[in-house]
Amino acid sequence: MMLAPSRPTAIAGVILNDIGPLIELPGIVRIKGYVGKLPTPRTFKEGAEILRWWFDAQFPKLAPQDWLAFAQRTWREHRGGLVPDYDLKLARTLKKANLERLPTLWNQFDALARVPLMVIRGANSDMLALTTLDAMLARRGELEVAVVPDQGHAPLLAEPKLIRRIAAFVASCDAAPWRIGAAIPPPNESCSSPQ
């Protein structure tokens, strides 16, 4: 969203994964509580247990193999051990964040008016509220929405139906000369309809 106001022609399409113009305080407080603070596991299996302990409420229906895959996306092997596989600078950014005055990004969202846009929301999300999603839809009716059942922030993007839907959206961005008012083609199959 941040690129849209300054370089709108540089964007062929946008997928927002469980984020929008308003960030919910409970979600950012939860994330601030663990980013950069997770214990370092000795094995991916141990990592899966750490993640299950922290995120079971957000992802209540993940199977053991899903937690293991989650761990393999969270840490990577390096010099005989596991290290975080995400930007640790995020913890510093969150530490400085003013939680009493969270930014709103409606101007940046509105700057995406000429760009195909897909929003993926975890049904258990504490970052992208349904009221925010409804406001996004009200501002921009051609928005494509996928709601991922039984997942919170951020949806894992691992289900085959969702992957096909994302691929179709990306292909439509590459294939069509998008213009003002052009509708995004309907998906062939859905993960879930907007709630």
Backbone torsions as a table, in degrees:
resi	resn	phi	psi	omega
1	MET	NA	-33.3	-174.6
2	MET	-67.9	-25.9	-178.9
3	LEU	-77.7	-27.2	-172.3
4	ALA	-55.9	-46.4	-178.5
5	PRO	-64.6	-35.9	-174.5
6	SER	-92.3	-29.7	-176.8
7	ARG	-138.2	60.3	-174.8
8	PRO	-60.7	-30.5	-178.9
9	THR	-78.7	-8.6	178.9
10	ALA	-82.5	-4.5	-174.0
11	ILE	-113.2	121.5	177.3
12	ALA	-90.1	-24.7	-179.7
13	GLY	-177.7	161.0	-177.1
14	VAL	-136.1	137.0	170.3
15	ILE	-119.4	121.0	176.5
16	LEU	-101.1	117.5	-178.8
17	ASN	-95.1	93.4	174.6
18	ASP	61.3	42.7	176.7
19	ILE	-148.3	153.3	-179.6
20	GLY	-153.9	-165.5	-177.6
21	PRO	-68.4	-19.8	176.3
22	LEU	-119.2	133.0	177.8
23	ILE	-104.9	131.0	-178.0
24	GLU	-81.1	134.0	-178.0
25	LEU	-58.1	-45.9	-179.8
26	PRO	-58.2	-37.3	179.8
27	GLY	-67.4	-45.0	-178.1
28	ILE	-69.4	-34.0	176.3
29	VAL	-65.2	-43.2	179.1
30	ARG	-61.6	-46.7	-178.6
31	ILE	-64.8	-40.9	178.5
32	LYS	-61.0	-28.3	-179.2
33	GLY	-73.7	-18.6	-177.9
34	TYR	-124.0	-24.7	-176.6
35	VAL	-62.9	124.3	-178.5
36	GLY	78.9	1.9	-176.7
37	LYS	-120.1	-2.7	179.3
38	LEU	-65.0	139.8	175.5
39	PRO	-63.9	151.5	178.3
40	THR	-87.6	117.5	-179.5
41	PRO	-76.5	157.5	175.4
42	ARG	-83.5	-28.6	-178.8
43	THR	-136.8	164.1	175.9
44	PHE	-65.4	-32.9	177.8
45	LYS	-63.1	-43.4	176.3
46	GLU	-64.6	-38.6	176.1
47	GLY	-60.6	-39.4	178.1
48	ALA	-61.3	-39.9	178.6
49	GLU	-67.7	-39.0	177.1
50	ILE	-61.4	-47.8	-178.5
51	LEU	-64.5	-41.0	178.8
52	ARG	-61.3	-41.3	179.6
53	TRP	-61.9	-43.7	-177.5
54	TRP	-75.7	-35.4	-166.6
55	PHE	-119.0	9.4	-177.5
56	ASP	-58.0	-36.2	179.7
57	ALA	-66.7	-32.2	179.3
58	GLN	-80.6	-30.4	-174.8
59	PHE	-131.3	66.5	-170.5
60	PRO	-69.8	-16.4	-174.8
61	LYS	-110.9	14.7	177.6
62	LEU	-70.5	138.0	176.5
63	ALA	-85.4	164.6	179.9
64	PRO	-51.9	-40.3	179.6
65	GLN	-68.0	-28.1	176.3
66	ASP	-69.9	-40.3	177.2
67	TRP	-64.7	-38.3	177.9
68	LEU	-64.0	-43.3	177.4
69	ALA	-63.6	-38.4	177.0
70	PHE	-60.5	-44.8	178.4
71	ALA	-61.9	-38.8	-179.4
72	GLN	-71.3	-17.3	173.5
73	ARG	-91.8	-17.5	-176.9
74	THR	-91.3	-36.1	179.0
75	TRP	-124.1	160.0	174.6
76	ARG	-135.4	156.9	178.5
77	GLU	-76.9	136.1	179.4
78	HIS	-154.5	117.4	177.3
79	ARG	52.1	45.9	174.8
80	GLY	83.6	2.2	179.0
81	GLY	-137.8	-175.6	177.3
82	LEU	-107.0	140.4	176.8
83	VAL	-131.7	153.2	178.5
84	PRO	-57.6	141.5	179.2
85	ASP	-109.3	41.0	175.7
86	TYR	-142.6	165.8	-175.9
87	ASP	-73.4	110.9	-178.7
88	LEU	-68.4	-13.7	176.7
89	LYS	-65.9	-20.3	177.2
90	LEU	-58.2	-37.8	178.6
91	ALA	-61.7	-41.0	178.6
92	ARG	-65.9	-41.0	178.3
93	THR	-62.2	-44.9	179.8
94	LEU	-66.2	-34.7	179.5
95	LYS	-61.8	-35.8	-179.3
96	LYS	-82.6	-12.4	-174.1
97	ALA	-63.4	136.1	176.3
98	ASN	-87.2	103.1	-176.2
99	LEU	-76.0	-12.3	177.9
100	GLU	-83.0	-14.8	-178.3
101	ARG	-143.2	75.5	179.7
102	LEU	-70.6	141.7	-179.2
103	PRO	-71.4	153.7	169.9
104	THR	-112.2	145.5	-174.4
105	LEU	-121.6	35.2	-179.6
106	TRP	-64.2	-37.4	178.7
107	ASN	-62.7	-41.6	178.6
108	GLN	-67.7	-40.4	176.8
109	PHE	-61.3	-47.1	-180.0
110	ASP	-63.1	-28.1	178.6
111	ALA	-68.4	-14.2	176.9
112	LEU	-87.0	11.8	-173.8
113	ALA	-55.9	-31.1	-176.8
114	ARG	-98.5	9.1	-174.8
115	VAL	-116.0	134.9	173.9
116	PRO	-57.5	137.0	-173.0
117	LEU	-137.0	132.4	175.2
118	MET	-123.6	137.2	176.0
119	VAL	-119.8	128.5	175.6
120	ILE	-108.5	127.6	-179.4
121	ARG	-126.0	132.2	171.4
122	GLY	-75.9	131.1	-178.0
123	ALA	-58.6	-26.9	179.4
124	ASN	-97.5	16.9	-173.1
125	SER	-62.7	139.7	170.4
126	ASP	-113.5	12.7	178.6
127	MET	-109.9	-39.0	180.0
128	LEU	-116.0	100.2	-177.9
129	ALA	-72.4	151.7	175.7
130	LEU	-58.6	-35.8	179.3
131	THR	-64.8	-36.1	176.7
132	THR	-69.1	-43.0	177.4
133	LEU	-60.5	-42.6	177.2
134	ASP	-61.5	-40.6	178.0
135	ALA	-66.1	-36.8	176.8
136	MET	-63.5	-43.6	178.7
137	LEU	-64.4	-37.5	179.4
138	ALA	-65.8	-35.1	180.0
139	ARG	-78.6	-22.8	-169.5
140	ARG	-152.9	87.8	-173.0
141	GLY	-64.7	-23.1	-177.1
142	GLU	-84.5	6.8	178.7
143	LEU	-62.1	130.7	175.7
144	GLU	-91.5	131.2	-176.2
145	VAL	-123.8	135.2	171.4
146	ALA	-126.1	124.4	176.8
147	VAL	-105.5	125.3	-177.2
148	VAL	-97.2	112.5	-178.9
149	PRO	-63.4	148.1	172.0
150	ASP	60.4	22.7	176.0
151	GLN	-131.7	150.6	178.6
152	GLY	-109.5	-141.9	-178.0
153	HIS	-93.1	131.0	-15.3
154	ALA	-98.5	143.9	178.8
155	PRO	-50.9	144.7	-171.6
156	LEU	-76.7	-12.8	177.7
157	LEU	55.7	41.8	-176.5
158	ALA	-115.1	-13.6	-177.2
159	GLU	-74.9	135.7	-178.0
160	PRO	-54.9	-41.5	179.6
161	LYS	-61.9	-43.4	-179.6
162	LEU	-67.5	-41.0	178.0
163	ILE	-61.0	-43.1	177.7
164	ARG	-63.4	-39.7	-179.7
165	ARG	-66.3	-42.5	176.7
166	ILE	-62.5	-45.0	179.7
167	ALA	-60.8	-41.3	178.6
168	ALA	-64.5	-40.4	178.0
169	PHE	-63.0	-47.1	179.6
170	VAL	-60.9	-44.2	178.9
171	ALA	-61.2	-37.8	179.8
172	SER	-67.7	-30.6	176.7
173	CYS	-68.8	-38.5	179.4
174	ASP	-72.7	-34.8	-170.1
175	ALA	-86.4	-30.8	-171.5
176	ALA	-105.5	139.1	172.4
177	PRO	-79.8	94.3	-175.0
178	TRP	-69.4	142.4	179.9
179	ARG	-140.9	169.2	-179.0
180	ILE	-57.4	129.5	176.6
181	GLY	84.2	-4.7	179.7
182	ALA	-70.2	137.6	-178.8
183	ALA	-87.0	145.3	174.6
184	ILE	-77.5	131.5	-179.6
185	PRO	-59.6	142.8	179.6
186	PRO	-65.5	146.4	178.6
187	PRO	-69.4	152.9	179.2
188	ASN	-72.0	-34.3	176.5
189	GLU	-146.2	152.8	-175.9
190	SER	-115.5	156.6	173.3
191	CYS	-80.5	-41.9	-179.7
192	SER	-171.8	155.0	176.0
193	SER	-86.7	159.6	178.2
194	PRO	-57.0	141.8	-179.0
195	GLN	-101.6	NA	NA
